[in-house]
């Protein structure tokens, strides 16, 4: 299980436990709203984020391009290719 999801489940369980204790101790069920609000951006924030394309490299020397608009290697002038 990725580390991000492990932390998600641990924090979710802690949030539910604090909510249950707060609800029974203070008789206020609205604590659940405030404990779940911080999870919203973390759970749903990265769903549609595009991945950055891999930088193109020189086939002769293997130097990666720093700028995605570069067409040629800065060291030897060879045309850059996409990595496989």
Secondary structure, DSSP 8 states (H G I E B T S, - for coil): --HHHHHHHHHHHHHHHHHHHHHHHH--TTHHHHHHTTHHHHHHTTTT--------EETTT--B-SSTT--B-TTT--BEE---
